[in-house]
Amino acid sequence: MTSLILFINSFLSYLLVFVVSIAVAGVAMFAGYKLRVRKDAKDALLKEQEASDGQ
């Protein structure tokens, strides 16, 4: 019985590490996506301003 409890304890510990790793990766992907969208919008605005200044 002790072996089973130790196994379950170890399994839950690794499961928790896995869930935290997935959460950190998800937050990183979301932040990267938001930063890229913001950069693309800024670049488009600058390009539009340069085009209107050149006319």
N, CA, C and O atoms as a MOPAC input file, in Angstrom:
PM7 MOZYME 1SCF
protein

 N      0.82800 1    -1.19800 1     0.00000 1
 C      0.00000 1     0.00000 1     0.00000 1
 C      0.86800 1     1.25600 1     0.00000 1
 O      0.51500 1     2.26200 1    -0.61500 1
 N      1.98200 1     1.19400 1     0.67800 1
 C      2.86900 1     2.35800 1     0.73800 1
 C      3.41400 1     2.69100 1    -0.64700 1
 O      3.55500 1     3.85900 1    -1.00600 1
 N      3.71600 1     1.65300 1    -1.41600 1
 C      4.23600 1     1.87100 1    -2.76700 1
 C      3.20900 1     2.58400 1    -3.63900 1
 O      3.56400 1     3.45500 1    -4.43400 1
 N      1.95200 1     2.22100 1    -3.49400 1
 C      0.89200 1     2.84800 1    -4.27400 1
 C      0.75400 1     4.32000 1    -3.90400 1
 O      0.61100 1     5.16700 1    -4.78500 1
 N      0.79500 1     4.62900 1    -2.63600 1
 C      0.69800 1     6.01700 1    -2.18900 1
 C      1.87500 1     6.83300 1    -2.70500 1
 O      1.69600 1     7.97200 1    -3.13500 1
 N      3.07300 1     6.26300 1    -2.66700 1
 C      4.24600 1     6.96000 1    -3.18600 1
 C      4.13900 1     7.17900 1    -4.69300 1
 O      4.51200 1     8.23600 1    -5.20400 1
 N      3.63100 1     6.17900 1    -5.39200 1
 C      3.46300 1     6.31300 1    -6.84300 1
 C      2.45300 1     7.40800 1    -7.17400 1
 O      2.70500 1     8.24300 1    -8.04200 1
 N      1.31900 1     7.40600 1    -6.49200 1
 C      0.29500 1     8.42300 1    -6.74000 1
 C      0.82700 1     9.80700 1    -6.39700 1
 O      0.56100 1    10.76900 1    -7.11900 1
 N      1.56200 1     9.91700 1    -5.32200 1
 C      2.15500 1    11.19800 1    -4.93200 1
 C      3.11600 1    11.70000 1    -6.00800 1
 O      3.07700 1    12.87100 1    -6.38500 1
 N      3.96600 1    10.82100 1    -6.49200 1
 C      4.91300 1    11.18300 1    -7.53800 1
 C      4.18600 1    11.54700 1    -8.83300 1
 O      4.54900 1    12.52100 1    -9.49200 1
 N      3.17600 1    10.78100 1    -9.19400 1
 C      2.40700 1    11.04300 1   -10.40500 1
 C      1.73100 1    12.40400 1   -10.33900 1
 O      1.78000 1    13.16800 1   -11.30300 1
 N      1.10500 1    12.71100 1    -9.21600 1
 C      0.43200 1    14.00000 1    -9.07100 1
 C      1.42800 1    15.15300 1    -9.08400 1
 O      1.12500 1    16.23700 1    -9.58200 1
 N      2.59600 1    14.92100 1    -8.54300 1
 C      3.63500 1    15.94900 1    -8.55600 1
 C      4.06100 1    16.25900 1    -9.98900 1
 O      4.14900 1    17.42600 1   -10.36900 1
 N      4.32400 1    15.22600 1   -10.78600 1
 C      4.69900 1    15.43400 1   -12.18100 1
 C      3.54300 1    16.02100 1   -12.98900 1
 O      3.76800 1    16.82300 1   -13.89500 1
 N      2.32400 1    15.63300 1   -12.67400 1
 C      1.15900 1    16.18900 1   -13.34800 1
 C      1.04500 1    17.68500 1   -13.08000 1
 O      0.73200 1    18.45700 1   -13.98600 1
 N      1.29500 1    18.09500 1   -11.85100 1
 C      1.25800 1    19.50700 1   -11.49900 1
 C      2.34300 1    20.28700 1   -12.25200 1
 O      2.08400 1    21.38600 1   -12.74300 1
 N      3.53900 1    19.73200 1   -12.34600 1
 C      4.61800 1    20.38200 1   -13.09300 1
 C      4.23100 1    20.51200 1   -14.56200 1
 O      4.49200 1    21.54400 1   -15.17900 1
 N      3.61700 1    19.48500 1   -15.12500 1
 C      3.17600 1    19.51200 1   -16.51800 1
 C      2.12300 1    20.59500 1   -16.73800 1
 O      2.20100 1    21.34700 1   -17.71000 1
 N      1.15000 1    20.67700 1   -15.85300 1
 C      0.08200 1    21.67500 1   -15.98900 1
 C      0.65200 1    23.08700 1   -15.87800 1
 O      0.25000 1    23.97200 1   -16.63400 1
 N      1.57400 1    23.31000 1   -14.95600 1
 C      2.19200 1    24.62900 1   -14.81400 1
 C      3.00800 1    24.97100 1   -16.05700 1
 O      2.99100 1    26.11400 1   -16.51400 1
 N      3.71100 1    24.00200 1   -16.60000 1
 C      4.49500 1    24.23700 1   -17.82100 1
 C      3.59000 1    24.61400 1   -18.98900 1
 O      3.90500 1    25.53400 1   -19.74400 1
 N      2.48700 1    23.92300 1   -19.14100 1
 C      1.53500 1    24.22900 1   -20.20300 1
 C      0.94800 1    25.62500 1   -20.00400 1
 O      0.77200 1    26.36600 1   -20.97100 1
 N      0.64700 1    25.98400 1   -18.76700 1
 C      0.09600 1    27.31100 1   -18.49300 1
 C      1.10000 1    28.40900 1   -18.84300 1
 O      0.73200 1    29.42100 1   -19.43900 1
 N      2.36300 1    28.21100 1   -18.47500 1
 C      3.39800 1    29.20100 1   -18.79800 1
 C      3.56300 1    29.32300 1   -20.31100 1
 O      3.69700 1    30.43200 1   -20.82800 1
 N      3.55500 1    28.21500 1   -21.01600 1
 C      3.66300 1    28.24700 1   -22.47300 1
 C      2.46500 1    28.96200 1   -23.09400 1
 O      2.62600 1    29.72200 1   -24.04900 1
 N      1.28400 1    28.72900 1   -22.56800 1
 C      0.08400 1    29.39600 1   -23.06800 1
 C      0.14100 1    30.89900 1   -22.86800 1
 O     -0.21500 1    31.65900 1   -23.76900 1
 N      0.58100 1    31.33200 1   -21.70700 1
 C      0.71300 1    32.76500 1   -21.43700 1
 C      1.75700 1    33.38100 1   -22.36200 1
 O      1.56200 1    34.48700 1   -22.86500 1
 N      2.85800 1    32.67700 1   -22.59000 1
 C      3.91000 1    33.18600 1   -23.47400 1
 C      3.40400 1    33.31500 1   -24.90400 1
 O      3.70200 1    34.30500 1   -25.57200 1
 N      2.64300 1    32.33500 1   -25.38800 1
 C      2.10500 1    32.41200 1   -26.74600 1
 C      1.09900 1    33.54700 1   -26.87300 1
 O      1.08800 1    34.25100 1   -27.88300 1
 N      0.25900 1    33.73300 1   -25.87100 1
 C     -0.71900 1    34.81600 1   -25.89200 1
 C     -0.02700 1    36.16700 1   -25.89800 1
 O     -0.41300 1    37.05700 1   -26.65700 1
 N      0.99200 1    36.33300 1   -25.06200 1
 C      1.72500 1    37.59900 1   -25.01600 1
 C      2.44300 1    37.85700 1   -26.33800 1
 O      2.43800 1    38.98500 1   -26.83100 1
 N      3.05300 1    36.83900 1   -26.90900 1
 C      3.72600 1    36.99200 1   -28.18700 1
 C      2.76400 1    37.37100 1   -29.29600 1
 O      3.08600 1    38.20400 1   -30.14300 1
 N      1.60700 1    36.77600 1   -29.29700 1
 C      0.60000 1    37.09100 1   -30.30400 1
 C      0.14100 1    38.54400 1   -30.17700 1
 O      0.05400 1    39.26400 1   -31.17100 1
 N     -0.14900 1    38.96500 1   -28.95000 1
 C     -0.60800 1    40.33500 1   -28.73700 1
 C      0.47000 1    41.34300 1   -29.12100 1
 O      0.16400 1    42.37700 1   -29.71600 1
 N      1.72100 1    41.05700 1   -28.79100 1
 C      2.80700 1    41.96600 1   -29.15800 1
 C      2.97500 1    42.03900 1   -30.67100 1
 O      3.22700 1    43.11500 1   -31.21300 1
 N      2.83700 1    40.91500 1   -31.35400 1
 C      2.98500 1    40.90000 1   -32.81300 1
 C      1.86200 1    41.68500 1   -33.47500 1
 O      2.10700 1    42.43400 1   -34.41900 1
 N      0.63600 1    41.52400 1   -32.99400 1
 C     -0.49700 1    42.25700 1   -33.55500 1
 C     -0.28900 1    43.75700 1   -33.35400 1
 O     -0.55000 1    44.54800 1   -34.26000 1
 N      0.17400 1    44.14400 1   -32.18000 1
 C      0.42100 1    45.55200 1   -31.89600 1
 C      1.51600 1    46.10500 1   -32.81200 1
 O      1.39400 1    47.22100 1   -33.31600 1
 N      2.57900 1    45.33500 1   -33.03000 1
 C      3.67600 1    45.77600 1   -33.89200 1
 C      3.21100 1    45.89900 1   -35.34200 1
 O      3.57200 1    46.85500 1   -36.02900 1
 N      2.41500 1    44.94000 1   -35.81000 1
 C      1.90900 1    45.00300 1   -37.17700 1
 C      1.00800 1    46.22300 1   -37.37400 1
 O      1.07100 1    46.87700 1   -38.41500 1
 N      0.17300 1    46.53000 1   -36.38300 1
 C     -0.70300 1    47.69600 1   -36.48300 1
 C      0.11900 1    48.98200 1   -36.50600 1
 O     -0.19700 1    49.90700 1   -37.25400 1
 N      1.16200 1    49.04400 1   -35.69700 1
 C      2.02400 1    50.22100 1   -35.66700 1
 C      2.75500 1    50.38700 1   -36.99600 1
 O      2.85400 1    51.50000 1   -37.51200 1
 N      3.26300 1    49.30000 1   -37.54900 1
 C      3.95900 1    49.35500 1   -38.83500 1
 C      3.01500 1    49.79700 1   -39.95500 1
 O      3.40900 1    50.57100 1   -40.82800 1
 N      1.78400 1    49.31400 1   -39.93500 1
 C      0.81400 1    49.69600 1   -40.96000 1
 C      0.48700 1    51.17900 1   -40.84500 1
 O      0.34400 1    51.86300 1   -41.85800 1
 N      0.36900 1    51.67400 1   -39.63500 1
 C      0.08100 1    53.09300 1   -39.43200 1
 C      1.23900 1    53.95700 1   -39.91700 1
 O      1.01900 1    54.99000 1   -40.54900 1
 N      2.46400 1    53.54500 1   -39.62700 1
 C      3.62800 1    54.30500 1   -40.08400 1
 C      3.72700 1    54.29700 1   -41.60500 1
 O      4.06000 1    55.31200 1   -42.21600 1
 N      3.43800 1    53.15500 1   -42.21100 1
 C      3.47800 1    53.05200 1   -43.67400 1
 C      2.41900 1    53.95700 1   -44.30300 1
 O      2.66100 1    54.59800 1   -45.32500 1
 N      1.25600 1    53.99700 1   -43.68200 1
 C      0.17500 1    54.83600 1   -44.17900 1
 C      0.54300 1    56.31500 1   -44.05000 1
 O      0.26300 1    57.10400 1   -44.95300 1
 N      1.15900 1    56.68700 1   -42.95200 1
 C      1.57200 1    58.07700 1   -42.76200 1
 C      2.67200 1    58.46100 1   -43.75500 1
 O      2.66400 1    59.57200 1   -44.28500 1
 N      3.60300 1    57.56500 1   -44.00500 1
 C      4.65600 1    57.84200 1   -44.98200 1
 C      4.08900 1    58.00900 1   -46.38600 1
 O      4.56100 1    58.84900 1   -47.15200 1
 N      3.07900 1    57.21300 1   -46.72600 1
 C      2.45300 1    57.30300 1   -48.03500 1
 C      1.71100 1    58.62000 1   -48.18600 1
 O      1.74300 1    59.23000 1   -49.25500 1
 N      1.04600 1    59.06400 1   -47.13200 1
 C      0.30200 1    60.31600 1   -47.22400 1
 C      1.24300 1    61.52900 1   -47.20300 1
 O      0.91600 1    62.56700 1   -47.77900 1
 N      2.39300 1    61.41200 1   -46.55400 1
 C      3.36800 1    62.50000 1   -46.52900 1
 C      4.08100 1    62.64300 1   -47.87400 1
 O      4.49400 1    63.74000 1   -48.24800 1
 N      4.22100 1    61.55300 1   -48.58400 1
 C      4.91400 1    61.55700 1   -49.85800 1
 C      4.09300 1    62.14700 1   -50.99900 1
 O      4.64100 1    62.45500 1   -52.05800 1
 N      2.81200 1    62.30500 1   -50.80200 1
 C      1.95700 1    62.80500 1   -51.90700 1
 C      2.01900 1    64.26100 1   -52.06800 1
 O      1.35900 1    64.81400 1   -52.94800 1

